[in-house]
Structures are given as structure tokens and as C-alpha cells.
Amino acid sequence: MIKSRNREKWLARKARVRKSVHGDPARPRLSVFRSAKHIYAQVIDDESGKTLATASSLDKELRGGDKVKKAQLAEKVGQLLAVRCLAKNIKQVVFDRNGFIYHGRVAKLADGARAKGLLF
């Protein structure tokens, strides 16, 4: 398979961000993945290699109902993730934008998580 130029650039940005972002038990890493239709977020403890909490636009709590714009849905995903983290006594995280520009849906997800009390 031939890699496209955009994918190569994304992988380079992702590697550059991950050099400095590391999650530990005190401050796990909040990693975001954005596809064309959906957005996914997970909180990861890098030392043990375990995923502590997840949320995505595919969750049952967020699906169905009214038509919602992707940016609004991303904010709801951030809020849902923050609620799940606070239920597991995770209050602080390190934000990993995963090579995506901190703009649009990625920024909305972060704003939603901050609004519900997650610190980063």
C-alpha cells in the first residue's frame, strides 16, 4: 500500500507530539482520534499500558435523537469522558491531540471535558 503524503505528515506530527506527552497514574494521557464522521477519546496510563476510560460519538448515550453537528457532538463526547473520569477519581490529565491541529472538533472535545471539571 502506498502511503499518501497527508498520512505521512500526520504520522510525523503524531510522533512529534508523543515525544513530549506521557501519561502516568497521577496524570494519565487523554488521547483524541478524529475521523471524517466520528471522534474518539480515551484516557490512558502509559506506564501500565491500560486504558482507564473511553468515550466516542458512537456511544449509546450520544447516538440517535436530533441531528447534531459534529462539533457539538465532539463537545458532548468530552463531557461524557469527563464524567466517566471523575467517576473513577481521575481529575487531571495530559492532553494528547494525536497529531491533529488543536482546532474545531478537537478543541471542542477539550472544552467539553474542561466544562465538566477535568483539569489539563
MARBA-3410 file (N, C-alpha, C, O; in Angstrom, 1 decimal):
120
0.8,-1.2,0.0,0.0,0.0,0.0,0.9,1.2,0.0,1.8,1.3,0.8 ~ 0.6,2.2,-0.8,1.3,3.4,-0.9,0.7,4.4,0.0,-0.5,4.6,0.0 ~ 1.6,5.0,0.9,1.1,6.0,1.8,0.9,7.3,1.2,1.7,7.7,0.3 ~ -0.2,8.0,1.5,-0.4,9.3,0.9,0.5,10.3,1.7,0.9,10.1,2.8 ~ 0.7,11.4,1.0,1.5,12.5,1.6,0.9,13.0,2.9,1.6,13.4,3.9
-0.5,13.2,2.9,-1.2,13.7,4.1,-1.0,12.7,5.3,-0.8,13.2,6.4 ~ -1.1,11.4,5.0,-0.9,10.5,6.1,0.5,10.5,6.7,0.7,10.4,7.9 ~ 1.5,10.7,5.8,2.9,10.8,6.3,3.1,12.0,7.1,3.7,12.0,8.2 ~ 2.5,13.1,6.7,2.6,14.4,7.5,1.9,14.2,8.9,2.4,14.7,9.9 ~ 0.7,13.5,8.9,0.0,13.3,10.1,0.8,12.4,11.1,0.9,12.7,12.3
1.4,11.4,10.5,2.2,10.5,11.4,3.5,11.2,11.9,3.9,10.9,13.1 ~ 4.0,12.1,11.2,5.2,12.9,11.7,4.7,13.8,12.8,5.4,13.9,13.8 ~ 3.6,14.5,12.6,3.1,15.4,13.7,2.7,14.6,14.9,3.0,15.0,16.1 ~ 2.2,13.4,14.8,1.8,12.5,15.9,3.1,12.1,16.6,3.0,12.1,17.9 ~ 4.1,11.7,16.0,5.4,11.3,16.6,6.0,12.5,17.4,6.5,12.3,18.4
5.9,13.7,16.8,6.5,14.9,17.4,5.7,15.2,18.7,6.4,15.6,19.7 ~ 4.4,15.1,18.7,3.6,15.4,19.9,3.9,14.3,21.0,4.1,14.6,22.1 ~ 4.0,13.0,20.6,4.1,12.0,21.5,5.5,11.9,22.2,5.7,11.3,23.3 ~ 6.5,12.6,21.6,7.8,12.7,22.3,7.7,13.4,23.6,8.4,13.0,24.6 ~ 6.9,14.4,23.7,6.8,15.2,24.9,5.6,14.9,25.8,5.6,15.3,27.0
4.6,14.1,25.3,3.4,13.9,26.1,3.4,12.4,26.6,3.5,11.5,25.8 ~ 3.4,12.3,27.9,3.4,11.0,28.5,2.5,10.9,29.7,2.5,11.8,30.6 ~ 1.7,9.9,29.8,0.7,9.8,30.9,1.2,8.8,32.0,1.9,7.8,31.7 ~ 0.9,9.2,33.2,1.3,8.3,34.4,0.1,8.1,35.2,-1.0,8.7,34.9 ~ 0.2,7.3,36.3,-1.0,7.1,37.1,-1.6,8.4,37.7,-2.8,8.5,37.9
-0.7,9.4,38.0,-1.2,10.6,38.6,-1.9,11.5,37.6,-3.0,12.1,37.8 ~ -1.4,11.6,36.4,-1.9,12.4,35.3,-1.9,11.5,34.0,-1.0,11.6,33.2 ~ -3.0,10.7,33.8,-3.0,9.9,32.5,-3.2,10.8,31.3,-3.5,12.0,31.4 ~ -2.9,10.2,30.2,-3.0,10.9,28.9,-4.4,10.8,28.3,-4.9,9.7,28.2 ~ -4.9,11.9,27.8,-6.2,11.9,27.1,-5.9,12.0,25.6,-5.4,13.0,25.1
-6.1,10.9,24.9,-5.7,10.8,23.5,-7.0,11.0,22.7,-8.0,10.4,23.0 ~ -6.9,11.7,21.6,-8.1,12.0,20.8,-7.8,11.5,19.4,-6.7,11.7,18.8 ~ -8.8,10.8,18.8,-8.7,10.5,17.4,-9.9,11.0,16.6,-11.0,10.8,17.1 ~ -9.7,11.6,15.5,-10.8,12.2,14.8,-10.8,11.6,13.4,-9.8,11.6,12.6 ~ -12.0,11.0,13.0,-12.1,10.5,11.6,-13.1,11.5,10.9,-13.5,12.5,11.5
-13.4,11.2,9.7,-14.3,12.0,8.9,-15.7,12.1,9.6,-16.3,13.2,9.5 ~ -16.2,11.1,10.1,-17.6,11.1,10.7,-17.6,11.1,12.2,-18.5,11.7,12.8 ~ -16.6,10.5,12.9,-16.7,10.3,14.3,-15.5,10.9,15.1,-14.5,11.2,14.4 ~ -15.6,11.0,16.4,-14.5,11.4,17.2,-14.4,10.4,18.4,-15.4,10.0,18.9 ~ -13.2,10.0,18.8,-13.0,9.1,19.8,-12.0,9.7,20.8,-11.1,10.4,20.4
-12.2,9.4,22.1,-11.2,9.9,23.1,-11.0,8.7,24.1,-12.0,8.0,24.5 ~ -9.8,8.6,24.6,-9.6,7.6,25.7,-8.5,8.2,26.6,-7.6,9.0,26.2 ~ -8.6,7.8,27.9,-7.7,8.2,28.9,-6.8,7.0,29.2,-7.3,5.9,29.5 ~ -5.5,7.1,29.0,-4.5,6.0,29.1,-3.4,6.3,30.1,-2.9,7.4,30.2 ~ -3.1,5.2,30.9,-2.0,5.2,31.8,-0.9,4.5,31.0,-0.9,3.3,30.8
0.1,5.3,30.6,1.2,4.8,29.7,2.1,3.9,30.4,2.7,3.0,29.8 ~ 2.3,4.0,31.7,3.2,3.2,32.5,2.7,1.7,32.6,3.5,0.8,32.4 ~ 1.4,1.6,32.8,0.9,0.2,32.9,0.3,-0.2,31.5,0.0,-1.4,31.3 ~ 0.1,0.7,30.6,-0.4,0.4,29.3,-1.9,0.1,29.3,-2.4,-0.7,28.4 ~ -2.6,0.7,30.2,-4.0,0.4,30.3,-4.9,1.6,30.0,-4.5,2.7,30.2
-6.0,1.3,29.3,-7.0,2.4,29.1,-7.9,2.5,30.3,-8.5,1.5,30.7 ~ -8.0,3.7,30.8,-8.8,3.9,32.0,-10.3,4.3,31.7,-11.2,3.9,32.5 ~ -10.5,5.1,30.7,-11.8,5.5,30.4,-11.9,5.8,28.9,-10.9,6.2,28.3 ~ -13.1,5.6,28.3,-13.2,5.9,26.8,-14.6,6.6,26.6,-15.5,6.5,27.4 ~ -14.7,7.3,25.5,-15.9,7.9,25.0,-15.8,8.1,23.6,-14.7,8.5,23.1
-16.9,8.0,22.8,-16.8,8.3,21.4,-18.2,8.8,21.0,-19.2,8.7,21.7 ~ -18.3,9.2,19.7,-19.5,9.7,19.2,-20.4,8.5,18.8,-21.6,8.7,18.5 ~ -19.9,7.3,19.0,-20.7,6.1,18.8,-21.4,5.5,20.0,-22.1,4.5,19.9 ~ -21.1,6.1,21.2,-21.7,5.7,22.4,-23.2,5.7,22.4,-23.8,6.6,21.8 ~ -23.9,4.8,23.1,-25.3,4.8,23.1,-25.9,6.0,23.7,-27.0,6.4,23.3
-25.2,6.6,24.7,-25.8,7.8,25.3,-25.8,9.0,24.3,-26.7,9.9,24.5 ~ -25.0,9.0,23.3,-24.9,10.1,22.4,-25.6,9.9,21.0,-25.8,10.8,20.3 ~ -25.9,8.6,20.7,-26.5,8.3,19.4,-28.0,8.6,19.4,-28.6,8.6,20.4 ~ -28.5,8.7,18.2,-29.9,8.8,18.0,-30.4,10.2,18.3,-29.6,11.1,18.6 ~ -31.7,10.4,18.3,-32.2,11.7,18.6,-32.1,12.7,17.5,-32.1,12.3,16.3
-31.9,13.9,17.9,-31.9,15.0,16.9,-30.6,15.0,16.1,-29.6,14.4,16.5 ~ -30.6,15.6,14.9,-29.4,15.8,14.2,-28.5,16.8,14.9,-29.0,17.9,15.1 ~ -27.3,16.4,15.1,-26.4,17.3,15.8,-25.1,17.5,15.0,-24.7,16.5,14.4 ~ -24.6,18.7,14.9,-23.4,19.0,14.2,-22.2,18.2,14.9,-22.3,18.0,16.1 ~ -21.2,17.9,14.1,-20.1,17.2,14.6,-19.3,17.9,15.7,-18.8,17.3,16.6
-19.2,19.2,15.6,-18.6,20.0,16.6,-19.3,19.9,18.0,-18.7,19.8,19.0 ~ -20.6,20.0,17.9,-21.4,19.9,19.1,-21.3,18.5,19.7,-21.3,18.3,20.9 ~ -21.3,17.5,18.8,-21.2,16.1,19.3,-19.8,15.9,19.9,-19.7,15.1,20.9 ~ -18.8,16.5,19.4,-17.4,16.4,20.0,-17.4,17.0,21.4,-16.8,16.4,22.3 ~ -18.1,18.1,21.6,-18.2,18.7,22.9,-18.9,17.7,23.9,-18.5,17.6,25.1
-20.0,17.1,23.4,-20.7,16.1,24.3,-19.8,14.9,24.6,-19.9,14.4,25.7 ~ -19.0,14.5,23.7,-18.1,13.4,23.9,-17.1,13.8,25.0,-16.8,13.0,25.9 ~ -16.6,15.0,25.0,-15.7,15.5,26.0,-16.3,15.5,27.4,-15.7,15.2,28.4 ~ -17.6,15.9,27.4,-18.3,16.0,28.7,-18.5,14.6,29.2,-18.4,14.4,30.4 ~ -18.9,13.7,28.4,-19.1,12.3,28.8,-17.8,11.7,29.3,-17.9,10.9,30.3
-16.7,11.9,28.6,-15.4,11.4,29.1,-15.1,12.0,30.4,-14.6,11.2,31.3 ~ -15.3,13.3,30.6,-15.0,13.9,31.9,-15.8,13.3,33.1,-15.3,13.0,34.1 ~ -17.1,13.0,32.8,-18.0,12.4,33.8,-17.4,11.0,34.2,-17.4,10.6,35.3 ~ -17.0,10.2,33.1,-16.5,8.9,33.4,-15.2,8.9,34.1,-14.9,8.1,35.0 ~ -14.4,9.9,33.8,-13.1,10.0,34.5,-13.3,10.4,36.0,-12.6,9.9,36.9
-14.1,11.4,36.2,-14.4,11.8,37.6,-15.0,10.7,38.4,-14.8,10.6,39.6 ~ -15.8,9.8,37.8,-16.4,8.7,38.5,-15.3,7.7,38.9,-15.4,7.0,39.9 ~ -14.2,7.7,38.2,-13.0,6.8,38.5,-12.0,7.5,39.3,-10.8,7.1,39.4 ~ -12.3,8.7,39.8,-11.4,9.6,40.6,-10.2,10.0,39.8,-9.1,10.2,40.4 ~ -10.3,10.3,38.5,-9.3,10.9,37.7,-9.7,12.4,37.5,-10.7,12.7,36.8
-8.9,13.3,38.0,-9.2,14.7,38.0,-8.3,15.5,37.0,-8.7,16.5,36.5 ~ -7.1,15.0,36.8,-6.1,15.7,35.9,-5.6,14.7,34.9,-5.4,13.6,35.1 ~ -5.5,15.3,33.7,-5.0,14.5,32.5,-4.0,15.4,31.7,-3.9,16.6,31.9 ~ -3.2,14.7,30.9,-2.3,15.4,29.9,-3.0,15.2,28.6,-3.4,14.1,28.2 ~ -3.2,16.3,27.8,-4.0,16.3,26.6,-3.0,15.9,25.4,-2.0,16.6,25.2
-3.4,14.9,24.7,-2.6,14.4,23.5,-3.5,14.6,22.3,-4.5,13.8,22.1 ~ -3.2,15.6,21.5,-4.0,15.9,20.3,-3.8,14.9,19.2,-4.4,14.9,18.2 ~ -2.8,14.1,19.4,-2.5,12.9,18.5,-2.2,13.4,17.0,-2.5,12.7,16.1 ~ -1.5,14.5,16.9,-1.1,15.0,15.6,-2.2,15.8,14.9,-1.9,16.4,13.8 ~ -3.4,15.9,15.5,-4.4,16.8,14.9,-4.2,18.2,15.4,-3.8,18.4,16.5
-4.6,19.1,14.5,-4.5,20.5,14.9,-5.5,20.8,16.0,-6.7,20.4,15.9 ~ -5.1,21.6,17.0,-6.0,22.0,18.1,-7.0,23.1,17.6,-6.8,24.3,17.8 ~ -8.0,22.6,16.9,-8.9,23.5,16.2,-10.2,22.7,16.0,-10.1,21.5,15.8 ~ -11.3,23.3,16.0,-12.6,22.6,15.6,-13.0,21.6,16.6,-13.2,21.9,17.7 ~ -13.2,20.3,16.1,-13.7,19.3,16.9,-12.8,18.9,18.0,-13.2,18.5,19.1
-11.5,18.9,17.8,-10.5,18.6,18.8,-10.6,19.6,20.0,-10.6,19.2,21.2 ~ -10.7,20.9,19.6,-10.8,21.9,20.7,-12.1,21.8,21.4,-12.1,22.0,22.6 ~ -13.2,21.5,20.7,-14.5,21.4,21.3,-14.5,20.2,22.3,-15.1,20.4,23.4 ~ -13.9,19.1,22.0,-13.8,18.0,22.9,-13.1,18.4,24.2,-13.5,18.1,25.3 ~ -12.0,19.1,24.0,-11.2,19.6,25.2,-12.0,20.6,26.0,-12.0,20.5,27.2
-12.8,21.5,25.4,-13.6,22.4,26.1,-14.7,21.7,26.8,-15.0,22.1,28.0 ~ -15.3,20.7,26.3,-16.4,20.0,26.9,-15.8,19.2,28.1,-16.5,19.2,29.2 ~ -14.6,18.7,28.0,-14.1,18.0,29.2,-13.7,18.9,30.3,-13.9,18.7,31.5 ~ -13.2,20.1,29.9,-12.9,21.1,30.9,-14.2,21.7,31.6,-14.2,21.9,32.8 ~ -15.2,21.8,30.9,-16.5,22.3,31.4,-17.1,21.4,32.5,-17.7,21.9,33.4
-16.8,20.1,32.4,-17.3,19.1,33.4,-16.3,18.9,34.5,-16.6,18.1,35.4 ~ -15.2,19.6,34.5,-14.3,19.6,35.7,-13.0,18.8,35.5,-12.3,18.7,36.5 ~ -12.7,18.4,34.3,-11.4,17.7,34.1,-10.3,18.8,33.9,-10.5,19.7,33.2 ~ -9.2,18.6,34.6,-8.1,19.6,34.5,-7.0,19.1,33.6,-6.6,18.0,33.7 ~ -6.5,20.0,32.7,-5.3,19.8,31.9,-4.8,21.0,31.4,-3.8,21.0,30.7
END
